[in-house]
Amino acid sequence: MRVKIRLFPREINGLTVIPLDFRRYFISLTKTLLQGSPCYQRFTEDAPGYSPYVFHVAFGEVVEADSIEQTMIVRPPISYIFSTGLPDLFTPVINTAINHKGAEMVLGLVLEEVELLPLRRLTKSHVHFHFPGHVVFRTRDGYPDGNDLTALEEAINYHGMKKAEFLAQHYGLESIPRERIRLLQGSDPKKGVCYHYGGTLTTVRGDIFLEGFPLTLQFLYDYGLGVRTGQGFGYVEVVQEW
């Protein structure tokens, strides 16, 4: 289940300035949208565990980026996409977003449009995922950059299974098949680097091809890949399934 929220600067002049380290501000927006939901208490916990959702922020166009000033000039709209497989989380987000239409939400941006995206159900055992943003994986050796496909497959499986167990325990998620996901040839992940909380993170970008049970692939689609999905990483789009 996904919803797209479009935000615009109050003064429409065609462009707006956004920090390169923008995700922290949209974490605050997520917190506002989840008020009254079963997972709101996670924002008060020091170690909240795996996130039961993933979000992604997209810009109409990035016109210019300034690494010295740590800002970028973007052309609206700024789109915030929220994804989850839990109706009890999704409904409060929709209702809160609708109730805040016309209000300034984050970085001087006004919530103008709320669009419920078509429900996507994966039914095939193969899927081509595209990463429109950054995905963060973590292994015992640090943050892989996508060059080692074996390590990447291991990270996908480890965190996918651990997240499913966590969401089942804390949010009542029904169990999903535990068979491993296979990372297929043709996958072309690339190293990315992005600013986050005053530092930088090694990330993965690009496209991957996965094979697995449709319910497991659906789980990755709904809740995101890797870690830090509650911080704006890990969102995927389906290019094709077969």
C-alpha positions in Angstrom: 0.0 0.0 0.0 1.4 3.3 -1.1 0.5 7.0 -0.9 2.2 9.9 -2.7 2.1 13.3 -1.0 3.2 16.3 -3.0 4.6 19.4 -1.3 5.3 22.8 -2.8 6.9 26.0 -1.4 4.3 28.5 -0.2 5.7 31.1 -2.6 5.7 29.6 -6.0 8.7 30.9 -7.9 9.7 27.7 -9.7 12.6 26.7 -7.5 13.3 26.0 -3.8 16.5 25.2 -1.7 16.7 21.9 0.1 19.5 20.6 2.4 21.6 17.8 0.9 21.0 16.1 4.3 17.2 16.3 3.7 16.0 12.9 5.0 16.1 13.9 8.7 13.5 16.5 8.0 11.2 14.0 6.3 11.6 11.7 9.3 9.9 14.5 11.2 7.2 14.6 8.6 6.7 10.8 8.9 6.4 11.2 12.7 3.6 13.7 12.2 1.8 11.5 9.7 2.0 8.5 12.1 0.4 10.2 15.0 -2.3 7.9 16.4 -0.9 4.8 14.7 0.2 1.6 16.4 3.9 2.4 15.7 4.0 6.0 17.0 5.8 4.9 20.2 8.8 3.8 18.2 9.8 7.5 17.9 10.3 7.6 21.7 12.5 4.5 21.8 16.3 4.5 21.8 16.4 1.3 19.8 13.1 1.0 17.9 14.2 -1.9 15.7 13.2 -2.5 12.1 10.8 0.0 10.6 7.3 -1.3 9.6 7.4 1.0 6.6 9.6 2.7 4.1 9.5 6.2 2.6 11.1 7.9 -0.3 11.6 11.5 -1.3 11.7 12.6 -4.9 12.2 16.0 -6.6 10.7 17.3 -9.8 14.2 18.2 -10.9 17.5 18.8 -9.1 18.8 21.9 -10.8 22.1 22.3 -8.9 23.9 20.9 -5.9 26.4 22.8 -3.8 28.6 20.5 -1.7 30.2 23.5 0.2 26.9 25.0 1.3 25.4 21.5 1.6 22.3 22.5 -0.3 20.6 21.8 -3.6 18.3 23.8 -5.7 15.3 21.7 -6.8 12.2 22.3 -8.9 8.9 21.3 -7.3 7.0 19.2 -6.6 8.7 17.5 -3.8 7.1 14.1 -3.5 7.0 12.0 -0.4 6.0 8.3 -0.9 5.0 6.2 2.1 4.8 2.4 1.7 3.8 -0.4 4.2 1.9 -3.7 4.2 0.1 -2.9 7.4 -3.4 -1.3 7.0 -3.4 -0.1 10.7 -0.4 2.1 9.8 -1.5 3.1 6.3 -4.9 4.4 7.3 -3.7 7.0 9.9 -1.1 8.3 7.3 -3.8 8.9 4.7 -6.2 10.5 7.2 -3.5 12.8 8.7 -2.3 13.8 5.3 -5.8 14.8 4.1 -6.4 16.7 7.4 -3.2 18.7 6.8 -3.8 19.7 3.2 -2.8 23.4 2.9 -0.6 23.3 6.0 3.1 23.9 6.1 4.7 20.6 7.0 8.5 20.6 6.6 11.3 22.9 5.2 8.7 25.5 4.5 6.8 23.2 2.2 3.1 23.0 2.0 1.1 19.8 1.7 -1.0 20.2 -1.4 -1.9 16.8 -2.9 -2.5 13.3 -1.5 -2.7 10.5 -4.1 -3.4 6.9 -3.2 -1.2 4.8 -5.5 -2.6 1.7 -7.2 -2.3 -1.4 -5.1 0.5 -3.7 -6.5 0.4 -7.4 -5.8 3.4 -9.5 -6.9 2.4 -12.9 -8.2 5.5 -14.1 -10.0 8.7 -15.6 -8.7 11.0 -13.2 -10.5 11.2 -9.5 -10.2 13.2 -6.6 -11.5 13.5 -3.9 -8.8 14.8 -0.4 -9.5 16.1 1.8 -6.7 15.0 5.4 -7.4 17.0 6.5 -4.4 19.5 5.0 -2.1 19.5 1.6 -0.3 21.6 0.9 2.7 22.8 -2.6 3.5 24.9 -3.6 6.5 27.1 -6.6 7.1 29.6 -7.6 9.8 32.2 -5.9 7.6 30.4 -2.6 7.3 28.2 -1.2 4.5 28.6 -3.0 1.2 28.6 -0.9 -2.0 27.2 -3.5 -4.4 30.4 -4.7 -5.9 30.3 -8.1 -4.1 27.0 -9.7 -5.2 27.4 -12.6 -2.8 27.6 -10.2 0.1 24.7 -8.3 -1.2 22.5 -11.4 -1.5 23.4 -12.4 2.0 22.5 -8.9 3.3 19.2 -9.0 1.5 18.3 -12.3 3.0 19.6 -11.6 6.5 17.8 -8.3 7.0 14.7 -9.5 5.2 14.3 -12.4 7.5 15.2 -10.5 10.7 12.8 -7.7 9.7 9.9 -10.2 9.1 10.5 -11.8 12.5 10.6 -8.4 14.2 7.4 -7.2 12.5 5.6 -10.4 13.3 6.5 -10.1 17.0 5.9 -6.3 17.4 3.2 -5.5 14.8 1.3 -8.7 14.2 2.6 -9.3 10.7 1.7 -12.7 9.4 4.6 -15.0 8.7 6.2 -15.0 5.2 8.1 -17.9 3.5 11.6 -18.2 4.9 13.2 -19.6 1.8 16.1 -17.6 0.5 16.0 -14.9 -2.1 18.4 -15.3 -5.0 20.2 -12.4 -6.6 20.2 -13.1 -10.3 22.6 -12.4 -13.1 21.9 -9.1 -14.9 21.7 -7.2 -11.6 23.7 -4.0 -11.8 24.0 -2.4 -8.4 26.3 0.6 -8.1 28.0 2.3 -5.2 26.3 5.5 -3.9 27.2 8.0 -1.3 24.7 10.3 0.4 24.6 12.8 3.2 22.8 11.8 6.4 22.8 13.3 9.9 25.9 15.3 9.3 28.0 12.5 7.8 28.0 10.3 4.7 26.7 6.8 4.2 27.8 4.2 1.6 24.7 3.1 -0.3 23.7 1.0 -3.2 21.8 2.3 -6.3 20.7 0.9 -9.6 18.7 -2.2 -10.5 18.6 -5.8 -9.2 16.9 -9.0 -10.3 15.6 -11.3 -7.6 14.1 -14.8 -7.5 11.9 -16.0 -4.6 8.4 -16.7 -3.4 6.0 -14.0 -4.5 5.0 -13.3 -0.8 8.6 -12.7 0.1 9.2 -10.4 -2.9 6.0 -8.6 -1.9 7.4 -8.1 1.6 10.5 -6.4 0.2 8.3 -4.2 -2.1 6.1 -3.2 0.8 8.7 -2.6 3.5 11.8 -1.8 1.6 15.2 -3.4 1.2 18.1 -3.3 3.7 18.3 -1.2 6.8 17.3 2.4 7.7 14.0 2.2 5.8 12.4 4.4 8.4 15.0 7.1 7.5 14.2 7.3 3.8 16.3 4.4 2.4 15.4 1.1 0.7 12.4 2.1 -1.3 12.0 0.0 -4.5 9.9 0.2 -7.7 8.9 -2.8 -9.8 10.1 -2.6 -13.4 8.9 -6.1 -14.4 7.9 -9.4 -12.9 7.8 -12.8 -14.6 
